[in-house]
Amino acid sequence: MTFEPDSQGQTTVSKGRATDRKLGDEWEDWDGTPEGDIDEPKGRFIALATGIFVIFLGLLLLGAYLVNPRLAQWPSHVSVPLRWGFWMALGASSLIYLLFVIEAASGKARILPYRWSEALLLWLLPKSVWLGKRLGLSRDRVFNSFIKVNNVLSRAHTEPGRPRKLLVLLPRCLSRETRQEIRAIMDGRPHALATAGGGEEARKAIRKERPDFIIALACERDLASGIKDVALHVPVIGIPNKRPEGPCKNTCVDIDEFRQALEFFESTSGQLQEKTRTEQK
């Protein structure tokens, strides 16, 4: 799981930033101004992805239009199967994308195999970031929406009743209060908990724990990178952090969202939910 590499420290620190920062100074595109919360709907990514898919279909049809005159010169026993194959591939691609959109938009439907849905989602991610940039959307906003779509797929494709092993990954930049609150929620629960300060530490935790499911808390960039690395093999629910003091320093998360993700996992994994005293308070 690739979190934001620690090695970006070579980037020049902008004037005016707080001198006590250790990680936020490497945040690309950040000018030192505290960020507002990012909360994009999943429909944002679906709209961008649909735009990409329409462009993809348009390019295929344009290619077919340009090739068609030469194809007409070929023997019919060659050109006819090629034409049928092209239209069948086009129809199958459109059908698969339509089913993917139904899954992503409904939040409950489970139509395609999980790997098909996740592979299509990951294929669309860089192209949607590209389109979003041209429409004035930052990659963090596109990533935020992408994470919501990924979470929908992870939840929809998690079959209830099968025992699973959960790994909760926390970033080092969480504020002390948020970290204590999360540890209190995890207290008494039989789940693995690890703090990852970078991609290598996250991968080490995953290799050690070998989880069947991951709940990861981090910034949008780290979550998108980590989901690209592992989501085809291990479902991931990502919870983007809030950064009132800028990136990588005293960040916090929506505790209710974390609690809901945890309860979703427990309700579908066949584990007995052990309510902690801390939760009940």
Backbone as CSV, one residue per row, in Angstrom:
resi,resn,N_x,N_y,N_z,CA_x,CA_y,CA_z,C_x,C_y,C_z
1,MET,0.857,-1.185,0.000,0.000,0.000,0.000,0.892,1.232,0.000
2,THR,0.773,2.034,-0.975,1.666,3.170,-1.108,1.050,4.396,-0.489
3,PHE,1.635,4.841,0.585,1.230,6.121,1.128,2.162,7.168,0.540
4,GLU,1.885,8.448,0.811,2.708,9.512,0.231,4.150,9.273,0.626
5,PRO,5.034,9.169,-0.353,6.418,8.824,-0.039,7.061,9.831,0.894
6,ASP,7.849,9.314,1.816,8.571,10.189,2.724,9.687,10.929,2.002
7,SER,10.090,10.392,0.855,11.269,10.903,0.184,11.046,12.224,-0.515
8,GLN,9.845,12.802,-0.393,9.598,14.054,-1.084,10.147,15.251,-0.333
9,GLY,10.860,15.003,0.705,11.384,16.090,1.510,12.348,16.982,0.774
10,GLN,12.749,16.596,-0.467,13.655,17.420,-1.212,12.987,18.678,-1.763
11,THR,11.654,18.753,-1.715,10.958,19.909,-2.227,11.278,21.129,-1.388
12,THR,11.429,22.279,-2.035,11.775,23.501,-1.343,10.628,23.959,-0.465
13,VAL,10.923,24.372,0.724,9.912,24.826,1.654,9.548,26.268,1.314
14,SER,8.237,26.519,1.181,7.796,27.858,0.835,7.966,28.787,2.006
15,LYS,8.147,30.073,1.692,8.288,31.066,2.723,6.968,31.192,3.468
16,GLY,7.057,31.471,4.753,5.852,31.734,5.528,5.265,30.515,6.176
17,ARG,5.734,29.324,5.826,5.183,28.138,6.455,5.750,27.995,7.855
18,ALA,4.990,27.320,8.657,5.449,27.106,10.024,6.728,26.297,10.011
19,THR,7.687,26.680,10.841,8.990,26.029,10.812,8.991,24.680,11.513
20,ASP,7.918,24.374,12.275,7.917,23.112,13.005,7.321,21.975,12.189
21,ARG,6.995,22.223,10.931,6.385,21.171,10.132,7.442,20.148,9.742
22,LYS,7.018,18.902,9.673,7.947,17.854,9.273,7.516,17.175,7.982
23,LEU,6.200,17.026,7.786,5.730,16.324,6.608,4.990,17.243,5.642
24,GLY,4.219,18.186,6.181,3.393,19.027,5.333,4.185,19.879,4.371
25,ASP,5.456,20.128,4.674,6.276,20.936,3.791,6.457,20.283,2.420
26,GLU,6.290,18.961,2.369,6.503,18.267,1.103,5.233,18.164,0.280
27,TRP,4.123,18.715,0.760,2.838,18.570,0.087,2.840,19.379,-1.208
28,GLU,2.837,18.675,-2.294,2.891,19.334,-3.590,1.654,20.193,-3.813
29,ASP,1.821,21.334,-4.387,0.750,22.273,-4.745,0.185,23.014,-3.546
30,TRP,0.737,22.796,-2.333,0.191,23.472,-1.160,0.993,24.737,-0.909
31,ASP,0.308,25.883,-0.790,1.003,27.162,-0.646,1.121,27.608,0.801
32,GLY,0.758,26.718,1.736,0.875,27.058,3.142,-0.420,27.551,3.763
33,THR,-1.458,27.757,2.950,-2.744,28.225,3.467,-3.545,27.051,3.997
34,PRO,-4.098,27.144,5.217,-4.914,26.049,5.738,-6.058,25.717,4.788
35,GLU,-6.312,24.428,4.612,-7.324,23.987,3.663,-8.708,23.946,4.284
36,GLY,-9.705,24.098,3.439,-11.066,23.821,3.866,-11.348,22.335,3.726
37,ASP,-12.425,21.867,4.336,-12.766,20.455,4.221,-13.159,20.120,2.787
38,ILE,-12.764,18.956,2.350,-13.147,18.462,1.017,-14.200,17.378,1.211
39,ASP,-15.344,17.563,0.607,-16.416,16.579,0.719,-17.162,16.531,-0.609
40,GLU,-16.624,15.753,-1.531,-17.201,15.658,-2.865,-18.170,14.484,-2.940
41,PRO,-19.268,14.635,-3.664,-20.179,13.497,-3.835,-19.584,12.458,-4.778
42,LYS,-20.021,11.222,-4.618,-19.505,10.183,-5.516,-19.933,10.432,-6.959
43,GLY,-21.028,11.166,-7.129,-21.499,11.470,-8.477,-20.500,12.290,-9.272
44,ARG,-19.626,13.031,-8.578,-18.613,13.820,-9.278,-17.684,12.898,-10.072
45,PHE,-17.212,11.849,-9.415,-16.307,10.929,-10.110,-17.059,10.166,-11.199
46,ILE,-18.287,9.762,-10.909,-19.055,9.019,-11.915,-19.255,9.877,-13.162
47,ALA,-19.532,11.175,-12.964,-19.720,12.068,-14.114,-18.430,12.199,-14.922
48,LEU,-17.296,12.361,-14.223,-16.015,12.461,-14.932,-15.705,11.155,-15.665
49,ALA,-15.936,10.038,-14.980,-15.659,8.735,-15.597,-16.546,8.516,-16.822
50,THR,-17.795,8.949,-16.736,-18.694,8.802,-17.885,-18.209,9.675,-19.044
51,GLY,-17.726,10.865,-18.718,-17.151,11.707,-19.764,-15.974,11.033,-20.447
52,ILE,-15.115,10.414,-19.646,-13.969,9.683,-20.202,-14.446,8.533,-21.072
53,PHE,-15.465,7.818,-20.609,-15.936,6.666,-21.379,-16.560,7.111,-22.705
54,VAL,-17.273,8.233,-22.682,-17.854,8.754,-23.927,-16.738,9.152,-24.903
55,ILE,-15.682,9.777,-24.382,-14.533,10.124,-25.235,-13.905,8.857,-25.812
56,PHE,-13.776,7.833,-24.974,-13.206,6.549,-25.409,-14.042,5.938,-26.535
57,LEU,-15.365,5.948,-26.365,-16.238,5.405,-27.409,-16.131,6.239,-28.684
58,GLY,-16.074,7.550,-28.509,-15.957,8.420,-29.680,-14.708,8.141,-30.481
59,LEU,-13.590,7.915,-29.773,-12.336,7.610,-30.461,-12.416,6.267,-31.186
60,LEU,-13.082,5.291,-30.556,-13.239,3.986,-31.207,-14.072,4.113,-32.477
61,LEU,-15.172,4.880,-32.389,-16.038,5.038,-33.561,-15.321,5.817,-34.662
62,LEU,-14.530,6.806,-34.266,-13.765,7.558,-35.263,-12.759,6.641,-35.957
63,GLY,-12.093,5.785,-35.153,-11.145,4.839,-35.742,-11.832,3.884,-36.690
64,ALA,-13.026,3.414,-36.307,-13.770,2.494,-37.174,-14.181,3.197,-38.464
65,TYR,-14.572,4.450,-38.369,-14.966,5.222,-39.560,-13.795,5.383,-40.525
66,LEU,-12.610,5.619,-39.969,-11.436,5.821,-40.820,-10.960,4.511,-41.445
67,VAL,-11.131,3.421,-40.717,-10.638,2.128,-41.200,-11.630,1.467,-42.161
68,ASN,-12.900,1.839,-42.035,-13.949,1.140,-42.787,-13.715,1.090,-44.309
69,PRO,-13.273,2.180,-44.966,-13.045,2.083,-46.425,-12.013,1.014,-46.802
70,ARG,-10.956,0.893,-46.016,-9.959,-0.145,-46.316,-10.514,-1.524,-46.012
71,LEU,-11.333,-1.602,-44.962,-11.921,-2.898,-44.601,-12.830,-3.403,-45.717
72,ALA,-13.493,-2.468,-46.418,-14.409,-2.844,-47.485,-13.679,-3.484,-48.649
73,GLN,-12.367,-3.245,-48.745,-11.582,-3.824,-49.837,-11.138,-5.252,-49.532
74,TRP,-11.307,-5.670,-48.288,-10.887,-7.016,-47.896,-11.966,-8.022,-48.293
75,PRO,-11.610,-9.277,-48.381,-12.627,-10.318,-48.664,-13.689,-10.331,-47.564
76,SER,-14.900,-10.637,-47.963,-16.019,-10.571,-47.014,-15.852,-11.549,-45.845
77,HIS,-15.194,-12.721,-46.119,-15.043,-13.679,-45.012,-14.067,-13.162,-43.943
78,VAL,-13.341,-12.065,-44.245,-12.476,-11.435,-43.252,-13.124,-10.177,-42.687
79,SER,-13.656,-9.341,-43.572,-14.181,-8.044,-43.121,-15.465,-8.184,-42.287
80,VAL,-16.335,-9.113,-42.666,-17.605,-9.242,-41.929,-17.380,-9.679,-40.473
81,PRO,-16.569,-10.732,-40.223,-16.302,-11.081,-38.802,-15.637,-9.949,-38.016
82,LEU,-14.744,-9.201,-38.702,-14.100,-8.085,-38.004,-15.117,-7.025,-37.612
83,ARG,-16.056,-6.731,-38.542,-17.094,-5.729,-38.209,-17.960,-6.218,-37.052
84,TRP,-18.363,-7.487,-37.115,-19.198,-8.030,-36.037,-18.439,-8.020,-34.708
85,GLY,-17.162,-8.370,-34.782,-16.358,-8.381,-33.561,-16.229,-6.995,-32.948
86,PHE,-16.068,-5.997,-33.827,-15.947,-4.623,-33.323,-17.232,-4.183,-32.622
87,TRP,-18.375,-4.405,-33.284,-19.641,-3.953,-32.690,-19.981,-4.744,-31.429
88,MET,-19.625,-6.021,-31.416,-19.876,-6.817,-30.197,-18.991,-6.333,-29.051
89,ALA,-17.720,-6.014,-29.355,-16.827,-5.504,-28.306,-17.309,-4.155,-27.799
90,LEU,-17.797,-3.326,-28.732,-18.312,-2.014,-28.344,-19.550,-2.167,-27.459
91,GLY,-20.444,-3.085,-27.855,-21.657,-3.303,-27.062,-21.334,-3.879,-25.695
92,ALA,-20.387,-4.824,-25.643,-20.022,-5.430,-24.360,-19.384,-4.396,-23.436
93,SER,-18.516,-3.535,-24.003,-17.878,-2.488,-23.186,-18.926,-1.534,-22.618
94,SER,-19.888,-1.162,-23.458,-20.938,-0.236,-23.005,-21.788,-0.881,-21.919
95,LEU,-22.102,-2.170,-22.101,-22.921,-2.862,-21.099,-22.178,-2.963,-19.764
96,ILE,-20.888,-3.328,-19.825,-20.105,-3.448,-18.586,-20.020,-2.098,-17.885
97,TYR,-19.815,-1.036,-18.660,-19.734,0.284,-18.018,-21.074,0.685,-17.401
98,LEU,-22.165,0.365,-18.110,-23.492,0.690,-17.559,-23.722,-0.049,-16.243
99,LEU,-23.346,-1.328,-16.191,-23.511,-2.097,-14.958,-22.619,-1.538,-13.841
100,PHE,-21.419,-1.100,-14.214,-20.519,-0.482,-13.235,-21.147,0.786,-12.642
101,VAL,-21.742,1.606,-13.506,-22.378,2.839,-13.026,-23.554,2.511,-12.095
102,ILE,-24.325,1.484,-12.459,-25.460,1.084,-11.601,-24.943,0.664,-10.223
103,GLU,-23.867,-0.120,-10.204,-23.276,-0.531,-8.930,-22.817,0.670,-8.112
104,ALA,-22.079,1.565,-8.768,-21.495,2.709,-8.062,-22.572,3.681,-7.581
105,ALA,-23.609,3.871,-8.401,-24.625,4.850,-8.051,-25.604,4.318,-7.011
106,SER,-25.930,3.023,-7.120,-26.929,2.472,-6.198,-26.357,2.257,-4.803
107,GLY,-25.100,1.844,-4.753,-24.480,1.586,-3.458,-24.837,0.236,-2.875
108,LYS,-25.699,-0.520,-3.533,-26.111,-1.818,-2.998,-26.008,-2.940,-4.020
109,ALA,-26.154,-2.583,-5.298,-26.158,-3.613,-6.332,-24.793,-4.280,-6.448
110,ARG,-24.815,-5.584,-6.664,-23.583,-6.344,-6.869,-23.782,-7.172,-8.127
111,ILE,-23.366,-6.601,-9.265,-23.678,-7.205,-10.561,-22.424,-7.822,-11.182
112,LEU,-21.373,-7.024,-11.264,-20.126,-7.501,-11.851,-19.264,-8.173,-10.783
113,PRO,-18.339,-9.035,-11.195,-17.351,-9.542,-10.219,-16.595,-8.369,-9.607
114,TYR,-16.217,-8.526,-8.337,-15.547,-7.418,-7.635,-14.324,-6.916,-8.391
115,ARG,-13.509,-7.841,-8.865,-12.270,-7.422,-9.541,-12.554,-6.666,-10.833
116,TRP,-13.630,-7.010,-11.503,-13.976,-6.286,-12.730,-14.321,-4.832,-12.378
117,SER,-15.162,-4.677,-11.368,-15.589,-3.328,-10.976,-14.400,-2.505,-10.498
118,GLU,-13.554,-3.121,-9.656,-12.424,-2.384,-9.101,-11.396,-2.077,-10.190
119,ALA,-11.164,-3.021,-11.097,-10.203,-2.779,-12.181,-10.683,-1.638,-13.080
120,LEU,-11.973,-1.610,-13.369,-12.511,-0.528,-14.200,-12.403,0.802,-13.470
121,LEU,-12.688,0.784,-12.170,-12.571,2.012,-11.365,-11.131,2.545,-11.383
122,LEU,-10.176,1.653,-11.198,-8.770,2.073,-11.171,-8.294,2.526,-12.552
123,TRP,-8.815,1.904,-13.601,-8.461,2.314,-14.969,-8.969,3.727,-15.249
124,LEU,-10.121,4.040,-14.691,-10.732,5.351,-14.940,-10.106,6.463,-14.097
125,LEU,-9.429,6.101,-12.990,-8.956,7.132,-12.053,-8.014,8.164,-12.686
126,PRO,-6.886,7.774,-13.273,-5.978,8.808,-13.806,-6.612,9.622,-14.924
127,LYS,-7.458,8.995,-15.700,-8.105,9.710,-16.805,-9.129,10.707,-16.269
128,SER,-9.809,10.330,-15.183,-10.776,11.248,-14.573,-10.064,12.424,-13.911
129,VAL,-8.897,12.161,-13.305,-8.098,13.255,-12.731,-7.689,14.221,-13.840
130,TRP,-7.291,13.657,-14.985,-6.910,14.487,-16.145,-8.083,15.352,-16.602
131,LEU,-9.261,14.743,-16.729,-10.439,15.503,-17.184,-10.847,16.531,-16.120
132,GLY,-10.789,16.108,-14.855,-11.155,17.034,-13.784,-10.261,18.262,-13.760
133,LYS,-8.976,18.066,-13.998,-8.037,19.197,-14.015,-8.423,20.197,-15.084
134,ARG,-8.874,19.696,-16.235,-9.267,20.598,-17.314,-10.607,21.274,-17.037
135,LEU,-11.344,20.745,-16.101,-12.612,21.370,-15.719,-12.469,22.180,-14.431
136,GLY,-11.239,22.332,-13.957,-11.012,23.166,-12.780,-11.148,22.446,-11.454
137,LEU,-11.146,21.107,-11.476,-11.242,20.331,-10.231,-9.847,19.870,-9.823
138,SER,-9.461,20.128,-8.585,-8.166,19.660,-8.115,-8.173,18.137,-8.001
139,ARG,-6.990,17.553,-8.042,-6.917,16.094,-7.932,-7.403,15.628,-6.568
140,ASP,-7.236,16.472,-5.528,-7.722,16.065,-4.213,-9.242,15.935,-4.207
141,ARG,-9.928,16.828,-4.909,-11.393,16.736,-4.986,-11.815,15.504,-5.787
142,VAL,-11.094,15.235,-6.879,-11.420,14.041,-7.668,-11.121,12.782,-6.847
143,PHE,-9.978,12.780,-6.142,-9.631,11.633,-5.292,-10.697,11.424,-4.216
144,ASN,-11.180,12.519,-3.628,-12.186,12.407,-2.576,-13.436,11.696,-3.099
145,SER,-13.873,12.088,-4.290,-15.044,11.446,-4.884,-14.739,10.000,-5.277
146,PHE,-13.548,9.763,-5.804,-13.123,8.402,-6.179,-13.154,7.473,-4.962
147,ILE,-12.681,7.974,-3.826,-12.656,7.148,-2.605,-14.074,6.759,-2.201
148,LYS,-15.011,7.667,-2.368,-16.407,7.332,-2.027,-16.947,6.232,-2.944
149,VAL,-16.607,6.295,-4.234,-17.053,5.236,-5.148,-16.393,3.908,-4.770
150,ASN,-15.099,3.963,-4.458,-14.401,2.738,-4.040,-15.040,2.142,-2.787
151,ASN,-15.390,3.009,-1.833,-16.015,2.513,-0.604,-17.348,1.830,-0.892
152,VAL,-18.099,2.398,-1.825,-19.384,1.796,-2.201,-19.172,0.395,-2.762
153,LEU,-18.183,0.252,-3.639,-17.913,-1.063,-4.237,-17.419,-2.044,-3.184
154,SER,-16.546,-1.566,-2.282,-16.023,-2.458,-1.236,-17.157,-2.960,-0.344
155,ARG,-18.058,-2.080,0.000,-19.180,-2.494,0.850,-20.119,-3.441,0.097
156,ALA,-20.457,-3.071,-1.157,-21.444,-3.862,-1.903,-20.948,-5.277,-2.177
157,HIS,-19.629,-5.438,-2.359,-19.088,-6.752,-2.722,-18.614,-7.548,-1.510
158,THR,-18.829,-7.036,-0.311,-18.450,-7.787,0.882,-19.609,-8.680,1.299
159,GLU,-19.431,-9.969,1.098,-20.500,-10.916,1.419,-20.563,-11.116,2.925
160,PRO,-21.751,-11.060,3.497,-21.877,-11.223,4.947,-21.682,-12.671,5.389
161,GLY,-21.244,-12.812,6.609,-21.195,-14.138,7.228,-19.852,-14.815,7.209
162,ARG,-18.905,-14.332,6.403,-17.602,-15.005,6.347,-16.621,-14.330,7.297
163,PRO,-15.975,-15.088,8.173,-14.983,-14.476,9.074,-13.858,-13.826,8.298
164,ARG,-13.470,-12.658,8.717,-12.398,-11.933,8.038,-11.490,-11.292,9.075
165,LYS,-10.298,-10.956,8.595,-9.334,-10.259,9.450,-9.237,-8.809,8.991
166,LEU,-9.366,-7.912,9.937,-9.369,-6.483,9.627,-8.058,-5.831,10.072
167,LEU,-7.555,-4.954,9.226,-6.421,-4.096,9.575,-6.868,-2.643,9.468
168,VAL,-6.678,-1.906,10.551,-6.950,-0.468,10.553,-5.621,0.262,10.447
169,LEU,-5.480,1.067,9.418,-4.233,1.818,9.188,-4.462,3.294,9.507
170,LEU,-3.609,3.808,10.370,-3.693,5.219,10.752,-2.467,5.956,10.241
171,PRO,-2.612,7.233,9.907,-1.439,8.029,9.530,-0.761,8.586,10.772
172,ARG,0.505,8.945,10.637,1.230,9.514,11.780,0.752,10.921,12.134
173,CYS,0.100,11.582,11.199,-0.207,13.002,11.385,-1.482,13.240,12.178
174,LEU,-2.148,12.181,12.653,-3.383,12.387,13.420,-3.091,13.174,14.699
175,SER,-4.023,14.023,15.079,-3.865,14.747,16.336,-3.937,13.754,17.501
176,ARG,-3.362,14.143,18.619,-3.346,13.244,19.773,-4.761,12.887,20.217
177,GLU,-5.661,13.875,20.216,-7.033,13.622,20.649,-7.723,12.605,19.735
178,THR,-7.550,12.781,18.427,-8.192,11.860,17.480,-7.626,10.454,17.630
179,ARG,-6.301,10.366,17.789,-5.676,9.052,17.943,-6.183,8.350,19.213
180,GLN,-6.289,9.111,20.303,-6.779,8.518,21.551,-8.220,8.052,21.406
181,GLU,-9.013,8.835,20.699,-10.414,8.461,20.511,-10.538,7.173,19.696
182,ILE,-9.722,7.060,18.651,-9.762,5.852,17.827,-9.265,4.640,18.617
183,ARG,-8.216,4.825,19.382,-7.708,3.708,20.188,-8.742,3.272,21.219
184,ALA,-9.500,4.224,21.754,-10.551,3.868,22.710,-11.642,3.047,22.027
185,ILE,-11.985,3.400,20.810,-12.989,2.633,20.060,-12.461,1.229,19.755
186,MET,-11.187,1.124,19.433,-10.598,-0.173,19.068,-10.340,-1.048,20.287
187,ASP,-10.294,-0.448,21.454,-9.982,-1.200,22.673,-11.009,-2.322,22.888
188,GLY,-10.533,-3.527,23.033,-11.414,-4.675,23.244,-11.859,-5.348,21.968
189,ARG,-11.522,-4.775,20.846,-11.890,-5.386,19.564,-10.688,-6.187,19.023
190,PRO,-10.949,-7.327,18.387,-9.857,-8.204,17.948,-9.299,-7.841,16.578
191,HIS,-9.088,-6.554,16.333,-8.606,-6.129,15.024,-7.183,-5.595,15.130
192,ALA,-6.459,-5.732,14.031,-5.096,-5.201,13.987,-5.135,-3.697,13.742
193,LEU,-4.249,-3.003,14.424,-4.166,-1.545,14.298,-2.709,-1.176,14.073
194,ALA,-2.461,-0.382,13.047,-1.075,-0.006,12.746,-1.030,1.451,12.314
195,THR,0.082,2.090,12.649,0.333,3.458,12.204,1.406,3.417,11.126
196,ALA,1.090,3.993,9.976,2.015,3.964,8.849,2.421,5.385,8.493
197,GLY,3.725,5.611,8.536,4.234,6.931,8.179,4.642,7.031,6.731
198,GLY,4.470,5.985,5.990,4.854,6.002,4.588,4.440,4.700,3.926
199,GLY,4.675,4.629,2.623,4.257,3.459,1.873,4.915,2.185,2.336
200,GLU,6.206,2.256,2.658,6.919,1.048,3.067,6.371,0.519,4.392
201,GLU,6.080,1.427,5.328,5.523,0.997,6.614,4.134,0.397,6.428
202,ALA,3.349,0.968,5.527,2.010,0.426,5.267,2.104,-0.965,4.659
203,ARG,3.008,-1.125,3.688,3.184,-2.447,3.073,3.680,-3.460,4.096
204,LYS,4.562,-3.020,4.996,5.073,-3.920,6.038,3.944,-4.388,6.952
205,ALA,3.059,-3.461,7.320,1.924,-3.824,8.174,0.995,-4.793,7.470
206,ILE,0.781,-4.582,6.177,-0.103,-5.480,5.419,0.524,-6.861,5.284
207,ARG,1.849,-6.898,5.005,2.521,-8.205,4.907,2.465,-8.943,6.236
208,LYS,2.583,-8.210,7.328,2.587,-8.839,8.647,1.205,-9.358,9.028
209,GLU,0.185,-8.549,8.809,-1.149,-8.906,9.274,-1.938,-9.752,8.282
210,ARG,-1.620,-9.614,6.979,-2.352,-10.337,5.925,-3.869,-10.203,6.111
211,PRO,-4.371,-8.995,6.062,-5.805,-8.787,6.331,-6.674,-9.184,5.138
212,ASP,-7.951,-9.419,5.442,-8.937,-9.648,4.389,-9.690,-8.356,4.066
213,PHE,-9.509,-7.363,4.908,-10.244,-6.101,4.754,-9.420,-5.008,5.439
214,ILE,-9.426,-3.825,4.846,-8.643,-2.710,5.398,-9.530,-1.484,5.551
215,ILE,-9.420,-0.843,6.696,-9.988,0.493,6.877,-8.791,1.430,7.036
216,ALA,-8.639,2.357,6.112,-7.470,3.233,6.108,-7.903,4.688,6.282
217,LEU,-7.184,5.370,7.161,-7.407,6.796,7.395,-6.166,7.533,6.902
218,ALA,-6.361,8.496,6.041,-5.221,9.261,5.504,-5.768,10.400,4.652
219,CYS,-4.875,11.126,4.030,-5.298,12.173,3.094,-5.736,11.515,1.781
220,GLU,-6.394,12.288,0.948,-6.913,11.746,-0.303,-5.798,11.165,-1.178
221,ARG,-4.651,11.830,-1.214,-3.565,11.378,-2.090,-3.036,10.016,-1.649
222,ASP,-2.828,9.869,-0.342,-2.323,8.596,0.165,-3.353,7.487,0.016
223,LEU,-4.612,7.830,0.258,-5.654,6.811,0.132,-5.787,6.342,-1.315
224,ALA,-5.788,7.286,-2.257,-5.910,6.900,-3.668,-4.730,6.022,-4.083
225,SER,-3.531,6.393,-3.630,-2.340,5.610,-3.962,-2.416,4.212,-3.349
226,GLY,-2.844,4.149,-2.098,-2.947,2.858,-1.430,-4.021,1.979,-2.041
227,ILE,-5.153,2.568,-2.383,-6.240,1.792,-3.004,-5.769,1.220,-4.343
228,LYS,-5.020,2.009,-5.105,-4.501,1.502,-6.382,-3.613,0.279,-6.165
229,ASP,-2.877,0.274,-5.060,-1.933,-0.814,-4.805,-2.606,-2.120,-4.359
230,VAL,-3.635,-2.017,-3.531,-4.123,-3.248,-2.887,-5.580,-3.595,-3.145
231,ALA,-6.382,-2.656,-3.672,-7.829,-2.881,-3.694,-8.257,-4.041,-4.583
232,LEU,-7.416,-4.411,-5.560,-7.790,-5.558,-6.386,-7.711,-6.854,-5.589
233,HIS,-6.933,-6.848,-4.513,-6.728,-8.064,-3.728,-7.424,-7.991,-2.369
234,VAL,-7.473,-6.818,-1.790,-8.083,-6.637,-0.464,-9.017,-5.422,-0.513
235,PRO,-10.306,-5.611,-0.206,-11.216,-4.451,-0.199,-10.767,-3.418,0.836
236,VAL,-10.904,-2.166,0.457,-10.460,-1.064,1.315,-11.595,-0.054,1.479
237,ILE,-11.834,0.345,2.711,-12.678,1.512,2.960,-11.741,2.637,3.379
238,GLY,-11.749,3.703,2.610,-10.883,4.848,2.899,-11.670,5.975,3.548
239,ILE,-11.070,6.567,4.562,-11.693,7.703,5.253,-10.719,8.879,5.178
240,PRO,-10.995,9.853,4.314,-10.088,11.005,4.195,-10.050,11.816,5.484
241,ASN,-8.867,12.306,5.804,-8.747,13.097,7.024,-9.092,14.570,6.768
242,LYS,-9.277,15.281,7.851,-9.492,16.731,7.800,-8.184,17.401,8.196
243,ARG,-7.872,18.522,7.554,-6.554,19.134,7.754,-6.682,20.605,8.127
244,PRO,-7.178,20.897,9.326,-7.376,22.301,9.709,-6.091,23.096,9.800
245,GLU,-4.956,22.422,10.030,-3.658,23.116,10.104,-2.807,22.849,8.871
246,GLY,-3.445,22.374,7.811,-2.698,22.031,6.612,-2.317,20.562,6.619
247,PRO,-1.669,20.099,5.560,-1.351,18.675,5.430,-0.370,18.182,6.483
248,CYS,-0.552,16.958,6.891,0.439,16.209,7.663,0.692,16.755,9.060
249,LYS,-0.240,17.512,9.612,-0.022,18.014,10.973,-1.361,18.124,11.698
250,ASN,-1.446,17.423,12.821,-2.644,17.497,13.670,-3.928,17.319,12.870
251,THR,-3.955,16.307,12.038,-5.159,16.047,11.260,-6.180,15.303,12.117
252,CYS,-7.419,15.291,11.654,-8.473,14.578,12.380,-9.382,13.895,11.365
253,VAL,-10.270,13.065,11.844,-11.203,12.364,10.956,-12.594,12.425,11.556
254,ASP,-13.571,12.114,10.728,-14.952,12.010,11.193,-15.086,10.697,11.973
255,ILE,-15.150,10.797,13.285,-15.199,9.594,14.125,-16.442,8.764,13.839
256,ASP,-17.557,9.414,13.562,-18.784,8.665,13.244,-18.595,7.835,11.973
257,GLU,-17.906,8.404,10.980,-17.658,7.668,9.746,-16.755,6.466,10.016
258,PHE,-15.751,6.649,10.874,-14.878,5.527,11.230,-15.662,4.450,11.985
259,ARG,-16.492,4.883,12.904,-17.277,3.925,13.684,-18.229,3.129,12.766
260,GLN,-18.834,3.833,11.814,-19.749,3.155,10.884,-19.005,2.130,10.023
261,ALA,-17.793,2.481,9.577,-17.003,1.534,8.782,-16.657,0.300,9.609
262,LEU,-16.305,0.529,10.870,-15.952,-0.572,11.760,-17.161,-1.475,12.013
263,GLU,-18.297,-0.865,12.260,-19.507,-1.650,12.521,-19.960,-2.390,11.261
264,PHE,-19.744,-1.777,10.083,-20.082,-2.491,8.839,-19.241,-3.752,8.727
265,PHE,-17.936,-3.623,8.974,-17.068,-4.791,8.878,-17.508,-5.863,9.867
266,GLU,-17.768,-5.481,11.102,-18.124,-6.466,12.121,-19.466,-7.132,11.812
267,SER,-20.391,-6.371,11.252,-21.701,-6.943,10.960,-21.662,-7.908,9.781
268,THR,-20.637,-7.792,8.929,-20.560,-8.675,7.762,-19.503,-9.762,7.896
269,SER,-18.712,-9.704,8.967,-17.610,-10.660,9.088,-17.936,-11.838,10.007
270,GLY,-19.135,-11.829,10.562,-19.502,-12.937,11.418,-18.877,-12.886,12.780
271,GLN,-18.278,-11.751,13.106,-17.654,-11.633,14.415,-18.661,-11.088,15.418
272,LEU,-18.481,-11.531,16.639,-19.312,-10.974,17.694,-18.859,-9.566,17.986
273,GLN,-19.772,-8.672,17.976,-19.419,-7.289,18.265,-19.257,-7.107,19.766
274,GLU,-18.101,-6.671,20.110,-17.798,-6.450,21.522,-17.842,-4.965,21.819
275,LYS,-18.937,-4.531,22.356,-19.078,-3.113,22.656,-18.184,-2.739,23.830
276,THR,-17.358,-1.821,23.569,-16.451,-1.402,24.628,-17.111,-0.392,25.548
277,ARG,-16.560,-0.322,26.728,-17.116,0.641,27.664,-16.926,2.062,27.171
278,THR,-15.838,2.253,26.471,-15.577,3.589,25.955,-16.624,4.006,24.951
279,GLU,-17.042,3.076,24.070,-18.050,3.405,23.077,-19.373,3.755,23.716
280,GLN,-19.681,3.064,24.799,-20.981,3.266,25.416,-21.061,4.599,26.143
281,LYS,-19.896,5.196,26.448,-19.924,6.445,27.197,-20.318,7.597,26.306
